[in-house]
Amino acid sequence: MSLPTVVFLDRATIPSHIEFPHLPFDHQWVEYDTTSPEQIVERLSQAQIVITNKVVLDRSTLAHLPNLELIAVSATGYNIIDVDYCREAGIAVTNIRGYATQSVPEHVIAMMFALRRNLRGYHNDILAGEWQRDKQFCFFTHPIGEIAGSTLGVIGSGELGQATAVLAKALGMNVIFAERKGQSHYRDGYLPFERVLMLSDVVSLHCPLNDETRNLIGSKELSLMKSNAILVNTGRGGLVDEQALVEALKQQRIGGAGVDVFTQEPADESNPLLASGELPNLLLTPHVAWGSDSAIQKLTHILIDNIRAYMNGEQQNRVV
């Protein structure tokens, strides 16, 4: 009997210095730094188990892979997988949960502080010679706000939203949770979506991306926010209408935005956020909120354990 083959389609999504634990069964391990859509079927033709982070496995591709038994997604989001086809074909799907509950909230807080205190604006002004022109021991070209006593509105109350709330409370913030948009009945401990936008000094997004949440924040929602409010998105790029956000920032209808996720990744020069990256009240990072070394190492252990669990007939972290 041949050994099961495990193929990692996009190993480069995990930093090279991060080591993977060993699978506790005999197998063949094959990994590729990147995989184009045209290469998927050939590379998985003999595979029983595939690991993917961002390589899309849709119905038309999966239909050509009769040997495939398990898709182990090396991330939380699994919208790259046609789960309906997997149910029909008996292909198991697992994802990673709970690995970045320290990394993502810390990134949110870091962005919040940087924007509230206008750190980027001051950095740029120093380089532009403002200090020398002012001729004082300090200068004030941007407002400097404080975090303690302000209100954080959390949209998306899963593990990451809850963990962000814990950190915010430790900083002396008041935390409120938003009910799902469009709901007329509100769960205990939740406020109406629009009211959270109006009350919050900082709004942090932690939602999955689906038909209900796409463009969750657009021109109308941004107009409800305070003129000095900050929007932080470490969830999914499609949650925010990027052009509407840029316009709100330029017109100073909100105070600032920290964006770690984009509608298309990698984002290019056609993206409105990149095209406006010089704005002092806009802070961009390349989808790395999840990526502290300790979080990624934890991810690898969960990933390998998901594969082990599948081979042992367990249901751990099963999506399908």
N, C-alpha and C positions, 0 to 999 in steps of 0.2 A: 504493500500500500504506500503510495507516494505521500510525502510530507505536505501539510497544508502550506500554501504560499500566501505570504502577507506582503502587500504592495503599498507603499506610502507614496502618494502621487505628488505631494508638494512639501517635501521635508524642509525646504528653505523658509517656510512660514514659521519654523521654530529655530531660534538662534543656534548656530553650530556648536557653541560651547555647552549647550544643554544636552546632557546624556540621558538616553532612554533606558529604563529598567529592562531586564531581559524577560521575554515571555517564558513562562514555566512549562513549556511543552516543545517538543521538536518541531521545527518549521523551517521554511525558507523565507528569508527577509530580503526584500528588494525595495530600494528607495530611489526616488528621483527628486532633484531640487525643485523642478517645475514640470508641469505637464500641460500641453496644449490640448484643446478639444479633439484635434485630429489624432492625437497619440493615445487617447484613453483606452479605446477598445483593444488595441494591440498590446498595451502594457498590462491590461487586466484579463487577457484571454485565458490565462491559466490560474488566475488568482481566486482563492476562496474568501479571502479577507482583504478589504481595501481600507486604507486610512486616507482621509481627505480633510483638508481644512477649508479651502475655498474652490477647489476644482468641482465644477457642476456635474452631477450625475442625474441626467434627466431620463425620461421614459425611452426616448429613441436610442440613447446610449446603453441603458441597462438591458434593453431587449436583446442586445448582442452579447450579453455576458451570462450565459446559462450556468456557469460554475460558481458564480458569486453567491456567497451565503451571508456575509456580514459587511456592512458599511459602518466603520468606526469613525465618526466625525470628531476631529481633534479641536473642537470648538463647541460653544453652547448653541449657537444658531445652526439650524439644519434646513433652512429654506433652499439650500443648494441641492437638496435631495428630493426626488419625486417619491414622497412617502406613500402616495396612493398606489403607485406601481409596485413598490416594495411589498406592500400588504398583499397585493394580488399574486406576486411572484414568490412570496415566502422568504424575502430577504430581510434579515434583521438589521435594524439601525440603532446605533447608540450615540449619545453625545456626552459632552463634559459639563458637569454642573458643580457650582460651589467652589471653583478653584481660584477665583479672582476677587473674593469678597473683601480682601484687604487692598489689593492693587487698584481696582477701579474706584472705590470711594476715595482713596488718597489722591488719585488723579483729579477727581472732581473737586476736592478741597483745594488742591494746588492751583487749579485753574481759577477757582473762585477767589482765592487770595490775590493771585496775580492781577486779575481784572479789577477787583474792588480797590486795590491799592495802585492801580495803573502802572505796574512795574515795567511793562514793555514801553509805554509812553515815555517814562522817565529815562529808561535806557537809551531810547532813540534820541531824545532831546540832548542828553549828554554828548552823544556821538556827533550831533549836529552843531555843537558849540554853544548851546544855550547857557550853560554854566558860566562860560567865559564872558558872554554878552551881559549876563545879569550882574556879575561882579559881587555877588553875595555868597555867604557860606553855604546857602542852599537856595533852591528856587521852587516855585509852585506853578507848574504849567498844567497840571491835571488834578482833579479832586482826589482826595485820599479818604476812602471810607473804611469802616470797621465792620467786622463780621459778627461779633458778639451782640446779641440783642436783635439781630435781623431775622427774617423769616425765610426758611427754605421750603419751597414747594416741591414735593417728590411726585413725579408722574411715572408710575410703574413700581409696584410695591413688592416685587419679588426679593430674592436674596440680596441683590446689589442695591436696590432701592432702600431696603431695610438697613443694610450695613452702612450706607451713606448717611442715613438718618441718625444712626448711633454716633458716628463721628461728628456730625453737625451739632448734635445736642451736647457733646462733650466740649464744644467750642462756645457754648452759650447761645446757640441758635434755637429759635422756635421752629418746630418742624410740623408741616401739615401735608397730608396725603390727598391726592386728587382721585375722585371717582372716575370711572371710564367716561370718556367724552360721549355726550348724547344721552346719558342715562338720566331718567327722571326719579329713580329711587336710589338712595345713597346708603351704602353700608356703614355700620358703626365705625367711627374713627376716620371717615372720609368726608371731604367737602366736594361740592360741585366743581367740575373741571374748570369752568370759567372763573369761578370765585377764587380758586387757588392761583390762577394766573394774575388776578387783580391784587391779591393780598401779598404775594411773594416778592421778596427782594432778590432771591435767586431761585430759578426754576431748573431742576435737574431731571433729565429724561433717562429712564431705564426700561423702556418698553421693547418688546419684540416688534419686528416689522411684519405687518400683514395688511390685508385689505382695509381693515378697520383703523389702523394706525398710520397708514401712509399719508404724508403731509398733515400729520396731527397738528403741527404748528405752522400756520400760514399767516398771511397779512392780517386777517381778522383776529387771530389769537395774539399776535404780537402787539396789536393795537390795544389789547386789554391790559397789557403789562405796564408796570410803573415805568416812568421815563428813565429811571436810574437802575432798573432791574437788569440782572444778568441771566442769560440762558446758557446752560451747559448741556451739551449732548455727547454722552459716551455710549449711547444705546445703539442706534442704527441711523445711517445717513438719511434714509428716506423718511424719517419721522418729521423732518423739517423742510419746508420750502426754502431752498438755499437762496434763491433770488430775492424772495420776500425778506429774508433775514438780512441780507446785504443792504437792501433799501432801508430797513428799519435802523440799522447801525449808522448808515450815512446821514439819515435824517434825524439821528439822535432821538428816535422814538423809544429806544431802550438803551441801557447803559453800556452793555457789552455782551460778548458771546465767546464761549470756549467750545470749540468743535474738534472732536477726535474721530468722527466718522463721517463719511461722505456718500452721496448717492451712487457714485461710481468710484471704485478703488482699484488701482491708484487713481487719484484725481489728476486731471491735466489742466492746461491753461484755459480750457473752455469752462471750467467750473467757476461759478460766480464768487465763491469764497476765496479761491486761489487768486483770482483776478483782482480781488480787493484785499489781499493779504497785508497790505501796508497800513491798513486802518489800525490806529493805536488801541482801539477797544475790541479788537478781534484777535483771538489766540487760537492757532491751529496746531494740531499734532496728528501724526499719521497712523491712526487706529492702534495706539500703543497703550491705552489706559489699562488694559488687561495684562500688560507685558513685563511686570517685574520678574526678576530671575526666580524668586521663590514661587510666584504664581505659576510660571511656565513649568518649573520643575514639578509642582503639584499636578499640573495638567497632564504631564507625561505619565505620572504614576496612575492617575485615574484612567487615562486612555488604555494603558497596558492592562489594567485591572478589568476594564470593560471587555477587552478581548478574552482575557482569561475566564471571566464570568460566562461569556457566551459559550466558550468551549466546554464549560462545566454544566451547561444547561440552566444557568441562572438568568434572572431578568434585570440585572443591575443596569441602571441608566438607559433602559430600553425606550426608544421612541416608537419603534415598530417591533 
